[in-house]
Amino acid sequence: MSDRTLFDLAFLLAAPFWALLVLAPGWRWTDRIAASPLPMVPVLAVYLALAVPVFPQLWAAVSQPDLAGFQELLRLGGGAGAIWAQVIAWDLFLGQWMYREARALGIHPLVMGPLLVLTVLLSPIGVLLFLGLRAAVRLRGRRADGERHPSTRRRLSTP
């Protein structure tokens, strides 16, 4: 298989799982799949198929990182493809974690859908926005818990 085909395959293997996270939240199978590391395995297999042939250059780029080394690695079809597959697998890992966290916190799927799409496209921005949302939801939950417990109210209002 060519580097170009493997490059394309990396995203195609992850796309169905992203579609489940975004389009079928709360479905029993989506929840099960989101809790499993298995969706990343085919993408990691593509990573290995691309990384093994360029392993010396890959190792040089990651063991003593500098911009020139990464630029050289990215000039190799297999090097760029390996980095791409690694990013796709990592993004899927993050998406699965975000999905599970959102479900546990009760964040509505209409809020999470766009965040997950943003994470597919620009994961650092999607993850940062999710972390902010997650912190806000947790803070609101702690405040609501304090309001529900009369002992907490008395403690706060007593001098």
C-alpha positions as CSV (number, residue, x, y, z in Angstrom):
1,M,0.0,0.0,0.0
2,S,1.3,3.4,-0.9
3,D,2.1,6.2,1.7
4,R,-0.7,8.2,0.2
5,T,-3.3,5.4,0.6
6,L,-2.2,4.8,4.2
7,F,-2.4,8.5,4.9
8,D,-6.0,8.6,3.6
9,L,-6.8,5.4,5.4
10,A,-5.8,6.8,8.8
11,F,-8.7,9.2,8.9
12,L,-11.2,6.9,7.1
13,L,-10.6,4.3,9.9
14,A,-11.4,6.9,12.6
15,A,-14.3,8.7,10.9
16,P,-17.0,6.1,11.8
17,F,-16.1,6.4,15.5
18,W,-16.2,10.2,15.3
19,A,-19.6,9.9,13.6
20,L,-20.9,7.8,16.4
21,L,-19.7,10.2,19.1
22,V,-21.2,13.2,17.3
23,L,-24.3,11.8,15.7
24,A,-25.4,9.0,18.1
25,P,-24.7,10.2,21.6
26,G,-26.3,8.2,24.3
27,W,-26.8,5.1,22.1
28,R,-25.8,2.0,24.0
29,W,-23.2,1.0,21.4
30,T,-21.7,4.5,21.2
31,D,-21.2,4.5,25.0
32,R,-19.5,1.0,24.8
33,I,-17.3,2.0,21.9
34,A,-16.3,5.3,23.6
35,A,-15.2,3.3,26.6
36,S,-12.9,1.0,24.6
37,P,-9.4,1.6,23.3
38,L,-10.1,-0.7,20.3
39,P,-11.2,2.1,17.9
40,M,-7.6,3.4,17.9
41,V,-6.0,0.1,17.0
42,P,-6.6,0.2,13.2
43,V,-5.2,3.8,13.1
44,L,-2.2,2.7,15.1
45,A,-1.6,-0.2,12.7
46,V,-1.6,2.4,9.9
47,Y,0.9,4.4,12.0
48,L,3.2,1.4,12.3
49,A,3.0,0.7,8.6
50,L,4.1,4.2,7.9
51,A,6.6,4.6,10.7
52,V,8.6,1.4,10.4
53,P,10.1,2.2,7.0
54,V,11.2,5.7,8.2
55,F,12.0,4.7,11.8
56,P,15.6,6.0,11.8
57,Q,14.4,9.5,10.7
58,L,11.4,9.3,13.0
59,W,13.6,8.3,16.0
60,A,16.1,11.1,15.2
61,A,13.3,13.6,15.1
62,V,11.7,12.6,18.4
63,S,14.8,11.7,20.4
64,Q,16.5,15.0,19.8
65,P,13.7,17.3,18.7
66,D,14.5,20.3,16.6
67,L,12.5,22.1,13.9
68,A,14.9,21.0,11.1
69,G,14.6,17.3,12.1
70,F,10.8,17.5,12.0
71,Q,10.9,19.3,8.7
72,E,13.1,16.6,7.2
73,L,10.8,13.9,8.6
74,L,7.7,15.6,7.1
75,R,9.4,15.7,3.7
76,L,9.2,11.9,3.7
77,G,5.8,10.6,2.6
78,G,5.9,7.9,5.3
79,G,7.1,10.4,7.9
80,A,4.3,12.9,7.3
81,G,1.8,10.0,7.1
82,A,3.1,8.5,10.4
83,I,2.8,11.9,12.2
84,W,-0.7,12.3,10.7
85,A,-1.8,8.8,11.8
86,Q,-0.4,9.5,15.3
87,V,-2.4,12.8,15.4
88,I,-5.6,11.0,14.3
89,A,-5.2,8.3,16.9
90,W,-4.5,10.9,19.6
91,D,-7.5,13.0,18.6
92,L,-9.7,10.0,18.7
93,F,-8.4,9.2,22.2
94,L,-9.2,12.7,23.3
95,G,-12.6,12.6,21.6
96,Q,-13.6,9.4,23.4
97,W,-12.4,10.9,26.8
98,M,-14.4,14.1,26.1
99,Y,-17.5,12.2,25.2
100,R,-17.3,10.1,28.4
101,E,-16.6,13.1,30.6
102,A,-19.5,15.0,29.0
103,R,-21.9,12.1,29.5
104,A,-20.8,11.8,33.2
105,L,-21.3,15.6,33.7
106,G,-24.6,15.8,31.9
107,I,-23.4,18.1,29.2
108,H,-26.0,18.2,26.4
109,P,-25.1,16.5,23.1
110,L,-26.0,19.6,21.2
111,V,-23.1,21.4,23.0
112,M,-20.7,18.5,22.7
113,G,-21.4,17.8,19.0
114,P,-19.7,21.0,17.7
115,L,-16.9,20.7,20.3
116,L,-16.2,17.1,19.1
117,V,-16.2,18.3,15.4
118,L,-13.8,21.1,16.4
119,T,-11.6,18.5,18.2
120,V,-11.5,16.4,15.0
121,L,-10.3,19.5,13.0
122,L,-8.3,21.4,15.5
123,S,-7.9,19.3,18.6
124,P,-6.0,21.8,20.8
125,I,-8.8,24.4,20.4
126,G,-11.5,21.8,21.0
127,V,-9.9,20.4,24.0
128,L,-9.2,23.8,25.6
129,L,-12.8,24.8,25.1
130,F,-14.0,21.5,26.5
131,L,-11.7,21.9,29.6
132,G,-13.2,25.4,30.2
133,L,-16.7,24.0,29.8
134,R,-15.9,21.1,32.1
135,A,-14.5,23.4,34.8
136,A,-17.6,25.6,34.6
137,V,-20.0,22.6,34.8
138,R,-18.1,21.2,37.8
139,L,-18.1,24.5,39.6
140,R,-21.8,25.0,39.0
141,G,-22.4,21.5,40.3
142,R,-20.4,22.2,43.5
143,R,-22.3,25.4,44.1
144,A,-25.6,23.6,43.5
145,D,-24.6,20.9,46.0
146,G,-23.8,23.5,48.6
147,E,-27.2,25.1,48.1
148,R,-29.0,21.7,48.5
149,H,-27.5,20.8,51.8
150,P,-28.9,22.8,54.8
151,S,-25.9,22.0,56.9
152,T,-23.6,23.8,54.4
153,R,-25.9,26.8,54.3
154,R,-25.9,27.1,58.1
155,R,-22.2,26.8,58.2
156,L,-21.7,29.6,55.7
157,S,-24.3,31.9,57.2
158,T,-23.2,31.4,60.9
159,P,-20.7,34.0,62.1
